[in-house]
Amino acid sequence: MSANIAETERRREAARMGGGQKRIDAQHAKGKLTARERLEILLDEGSFEEIDTYVEHNCVDFGMDENHIPGDGVVTGSGTINGRLVYVFSQDFTVFGGSLSERHAEKICKVMDTAMKLGAPVIGLNDSGGARIQEGVASLGGYAEVFQRNVLASGVIPQLSLIMGPCAGGAVYSPAMTDFIFMVEDSSYMFVTGPDVVKTVTNEVVTQEELGGASTHTTKTSVADLACENDIVALLQARDFFDFLPLSNRDEVPERPTNDPWDRLEESLDTIIPDNANQPYDMHEVIRKTVDEGDFFEVQPRHAANIICGFGRVEGRSVGIVANQPMVLAGVLDINSAKKAARFVRFCDAFNIPIITFVEVPGFLPGTAQEHNGIIKHGAKLLFAYAEATVPKITVITRKAYGGAYDVMASKHLRGDLNYAWPTAEIAVMGAKGAVEIIFRNLDEEGIAQKTKEYEDRFANPFVAASKGFIDEVIMPHSTRRRVALGLRKLRNKELANPWKKHDNIPL
Ligand code: HXC
């Protein structure tokens, strides 16, 4: 008996050492943690329960039958984050470069299948040289098995990817199909083909970092949601982020105690809107003053910053926030902001997270670049996402809500549940001067100024919309949090369903 126990201990220890001390040291020398060290930070202390510790590859080619390492390059299992269940896989770069073999893929699939069955999120820590070259097509099959599960799990359980090393070739498509991606600066990259192939095919010279590093993917491409300084920051951010998410689409939003009074009044919001309608203000301030303890987790903060998306809480319960940001491009809607917010709205709707929308939008961005790149199709994504969403939707128009963009931003007409406006709201087809120049083409400058003033007096307010019931109430800025909290309470048991369909056909 004791010999058996000793043998098990020996095997466990061997598995824990992965590819051996030398490779662990090499991993540390690159500023990276090992697969198991990462899990220790991500999960509550002592909560990790590993499975499939002794799985080995089944490859016999290229001398691989002589070369077995228990676990086969990925550590899998479950644990808790602040007491809530999560399934994890963590690729071990010290074992065959974290490359994906058939068995490695089977381990990931087992975790995903179990998480789906039990209704718990999956967090994947990616650090891999891609397909296990010695296994060839068996590895490709393994990837496809993972992809298939990513798709089936989408909208059922939240899926989060942390890219903490290489992630290249077709391997990028697994994280790409998860809900959110965090990347580590300088040590992670994602691309379909690397710099060498790029050079051969297009003659472009580009570094790994420029081609697919954290900065590129969180500014230009929007492939990733957050760039983190190092492994530890990424893992701690993932913990914070996880706390906002329900465990599955069958689960309620998480609730946690807060000391922030639900009816806290914020007098400072009464003066946040500048007198000059063209002067911006920071919408982050409005958001922070509305949510519990000012705690707001923004996603994609460096991409399409003219729209803000992220999670907060009201009375301890998660909410998704979408807000036009007047500080960037005057808060205009363009291709990138529409795509960014549409995906966020759909995530919230899939997981029963109420959506609060703050509106300050002068319209859609004009120009050939926008038109020729398909603002019609991409703008429609956000409209579609809001219109199909059945979760509680509360909208607060702080100032401008012009034209089609007024309709898009969770208006009453798209089944907004509570549509509020501040007294500073201006809800109209367009800005006063532009409107007058169209309907009074032949007037001189003085005439235009006079008609502009008339148009402003008539339309630059929330009361025309309120008189039609498009705005449920004109509220005082200082009572925004109180109104939102009361609204969310009332909407907790909201029931609304869309007509039966196999799935919709959102403009992709
Ligand atoms: C098997 C691999 C491997 C792989 C790395 N290793 N990648 N083993 N299959 N894909 C092994 C190395 O042999 C080495 O073993 C160890 O991992 C560490 O690799 P190094 O090269 O020493 O590390 P580093 O210098 O940091 O470079 C990392 C790397 C490089 C950039 C990822 O290893 C690399 O270019 N690997 C090949 C990448 C690749 O072409 N993958 C297939 C892509 S196609 P030892 O024993 O020396 O420690 C693909 C298709 C997916 O992924 C399709 C899905 C649909």
Residues whose N, C-alpha, C, O or C-beta is under 5 A from the ligand:
A	BS01	HXC	F93 F96 G97 S99 S128 G129 G130 A131 R132 I133 Y143 P166 A168 G169 G170 A171
